[in-house]
């Protein structure tokens, strides 16, 4: 019986909604996204045109593709420099030699 009660409590806690972001949080996320996109665009070494950026409460999600592992690493590093408290890296490697 205690196990059932514990499971019910965990299930109830999982159903609690995360409060909506405040206007200040939204503005901070927009500014973070813009800073990071500018940094990615200005990077002299790597091509990040196929990387999408999304920020929510300073957690940055990177999505898309790059050509090298070094580019993935650089994208994460630039996100941290731009102010991300955490980076979710969903970037995939897309090798040029795969294409005819």
N, C-alpha and C positions, 0 to 999 in steps of 0.2 A: 504493500500500500504506500509506504513512503516513496518508493521509486516512481509510482504513478503520479503522486503529488509533485515530485521534483520535475518530472517530464512536463506536466501541465504548466508549472511555473516557467520553465524554459520556453515553452511554446508561446505563452502569453507575452513574455519579454521580447521574443522575436517579432511579434506582431505590432510592437509599438512603432509608430511612425517617427521618422526623423523630422524635426521641425524645419520649416521652409527657411531658406537663406534670407538674411536681412538684406536691406538695400546696400548697406556698407559691405557685406560679404560679397554680394554680386559685383559691386564696383571693384573691390579688391581682386576678385577672380578675373574680371575683364582686363584690368590693368596687368595682372600677372600673365595672362594669355598674350596680350599685346607685346609685353616685354620679351617674352620667350619667342614669339613668332619673329620679332625684329632680330633677335640674336641668331635664330636659326637661319634667317635670310641673309644675314651679314657674315655668316661663317665663311672664311676664305678657303677652307680646306674641304668641306663636305657639302653635298647637295641635299637639301632637306625639303624640296618642293613637294614631295609626296608624303610629308609627315603632318598629320592633323594634331592639334593641341586642344585640350579641354581642361579647364580648372574648376574644381568645386571645393570650396573651403580650403584653398591652397594645396589641394592634392591634384597634381597634374597627371593626366592620362595622355600618353603619346601613342598614336595609332598611324599605321601606314607602312611604308617600306623605305629602306635605304639599301645601299650597295654593299656595305661592309660592317663588320662588327665594331670597328673603330668609330664609325658614324653613329651606331647605336649608343656607344659609350659617351660620345660627345653630346648627343642629344640629351641624355640623362644628366650629364654634367651641366649643360647650359640651363636645363630646367631648375636644377638646384641653385645655380647662380642667380637665376631670375627671381627666386624666392619660394620655390615649391618646398613644402614641408615633407612631401612624399611624392615619389614618381612611380606611376604604374606604366611599365614599358610593354606595350603591345606591338611594337614595331617588328616587322618581319624583314628578313634579308631577301633581296631580290637581285640575283646575280645577272649582270649584263650578258654573260656568255650563254645564258639559257635561251636568249632570243635569237632567231635566225637573222 
